[in-house]
Amino acid sequence: MKRAFLLLISGSLFGFGLCLSQMVDPAKVLGFLDIAGAWDPSLAFVMVGALVVATIGFTRIFSWPKPLLDGNFSTPTRSGIDRPLVVGAIIFGIGWGLVGFCPGPAIASIAYSLPESWVFVASMAGGMFAVRLLLGPQSLQPTPRS
C-alpha cells in the first residue's frame, strides 16, 4: 500500500510539473523545436532545471545501499550505442518534432481531453505492443544493478 501511495504521489507530482511547465502543450514544444523560425527558448530552462534536480537526486539515491521500496536498483547494464538505440532515438525525435509530444507529457495531457493526446497515446501503446511481439517481453526488462 505504501508503495502504491508513493507511486501515485510521484506520478502526480511529475504530471503537475509537466502541466506547470507547459510541456503538455504541443504548440509550446513545437515552438521550442523551431530553431529556424519563431524559437521559444523557455522549455530549455525547464530541461536545465530537470537536469539539475535529476543529477542531485541520482547522486544521493545511488549512494544508498538499496532503494526504499525495492531490493535493489534496476538500471540499464548496456552503455554502448547500438542500432536499436539509434533507431529508437530517431523514431522518438521524429514523433516529438511532428506532433510536439513525448510519452510523459502526452499521458499527462490526456487530462486536457485533447483528441491528439488520445491518438498519440494509443499509437505509442500500439508501438510498445509491436516491440513486445517482435522482440519478446524480456527485451524490455531492466537488469538488476549490483
C-alpha positions in Angstrom: 0.0 0.0 0.0 2.8 2.4 0.9 4.5 1.7 -2.5 1.3 2.4 -4.4 0.7 5.6 -2.5 4.3 6.8 -3.2 3.9 5.9 -6.9 0.7 7.9 -7.0 2.3 10.9 -5.3 5.4 10.9 -7.5 3.4 10.4 -10.7 1.1 13.2 -9.8 4.0 15.5 -8.9 5.6 14.7 -12.3 2.4 15.3 -14.2 1.8 18.6 -12.3 5.3 19.7 -13.2 4.7 18.8 -16.9 1.5 20.9 -16.8 3.1 23.8 -15.0 6.0 23.9 -17.4 3.6 23.7 -20.4 5.4 20.6 -21.7 1.9 19.1 -22.3 1.1 21.8 -24.9 2.3 20.6 -28.3 2.3 24.2 -29.7 4.8 25.2 -26.9 7.0 22.2 -27.6 6.9 22.8 -31.4 7.8 26.4 -30.8 10.9 25.2 -28.8 11.9 22.8 -31.6 11.5 25.5 -34.3 15.0 26.9 -34.0 15.0 28.3 -37.6 11.7 30.2 -37.0 9.9 31.7 -34.0 12.0 29.9 -31.5 10.7 29.8 -27.9 13.6 29.0 -25.6 11.5 28.7 -22.4 11.5 24.9 -22.4 15.3 24.9 -22.3 15.0 26.4 -18.8 12.6 23.6 -17.9 15.1 21.0 -19.2 18.1 22.5 -17.4 16.1 22.6 -14.2 15.1 19.0 -14.6 18.7 18.0 -15.2 19.9 19.7 -12.1 17.2 18.1 -9.9 17.8 14.6 -11.5 21.6 14.9 -11.1 21.3 15.8 -7.4 18.6 13.1 -6.9 20.5 10.3 -8.6 23.8 11.2 -6.9 22.2 11.0 -3.5 19.9 8.0 -4.1 22.7 5.8 -5.7 24.8 6.3 -2.6 22.1 4.4 -0.6 22.7 0.6 -0.2 19.3 -0.1 -1.8 16.1 1.7 -2.7 13.4 2.3 -0.1 10.8 0.2 -1.8 12.7 -2.5 -3.6 15.5 -5.0 -3.1 18.0 -3.4 -5.5 18.3 -0.7 -8.1 17.2 -1.6 -11.6 19.4 0.3 -14.1 20.5 -0.4 -17.7 23.6 -2.5 -18.0 24.3 -1.7 -21.6 26.1 1.6 -22.2 27.1 1.3 -25.8 25.4 2.9 -28.8 23.8 0.3 -31.0 21.3 0.1 -33.8 18.2 -0.3 -31.6 19.2 2.8 -29.6 19.8 4.9 -32.7 16.6 3.7 -34.4 14.6 4.4 -31.2 16.1 7.8 -30.8 15.2 8.7 -34.5 11.6 7.5 -34.0 11.3 9.4 -30.8 12.7 12.6 -32.4 10.5 12.3 -35.4 7.4 11.8 -33.3 8.4 14.7 -31.0 9.1 17.0 -33.9 6.0 16.1 -35.9 3.4 16.4 -33.1 5.1 18.0 -30.1 4.5 15.1 -27.8 6.8 12.7 -26.0 5.5 9.9 -23.7 5.2 11.6 -20.3 3.7 14.8 -21.4 1.3 13.0 -23.8 -0.1 10.9 -21.0 -0.4 14.0 -18.7 -2.1 15.9 -21.5 -5.0 13.4 -21.5 -6.3 15.4 -18.5 -7.0 18.2 -21.0 -9.0 15.8 -23.2 -7.1 16.8 -26.4 -8.1 14.4 -29.2 -4.4 14.4 -30.4 -3.3 13.2 -26.9 -5.5 10.2 -27.2 -4.3 9.4 -30.7 -0.7 9.8 -29.7 -1.0 7.6 -26.5 -2.9 4.9 -28.5 -0.2 5.0 -31.2 2.5 4.8 -28.5 0.8 1.8 -26.8 0.5 0.1 -30.2 4.2 0.6 -30.9 5.1 -0.8 -27.4 2.9 -3.8 -28.2 4.6 -4.3 -31.6 8.0 -4.2 -30.0 7.0 -6.9 -27.5 5.7 -9.0 -30.3 8.8 -8.6 -32.4 11.5 -8.7 -29.7 9.8 -10.6 -26.9 8.8 -9.3 -23.4 12.3 -9.9 -22.0 13.8 -7.2 -24.3 12.1 -4.5 -22.2 13.1 -5.9 -18.7 15.7 -4.0 -16.7 18.6 -5.9 -15.4 19.2 -5.5 -11.6 22.2 -3.4 -10.6 24.6 -5.0 -8.1 
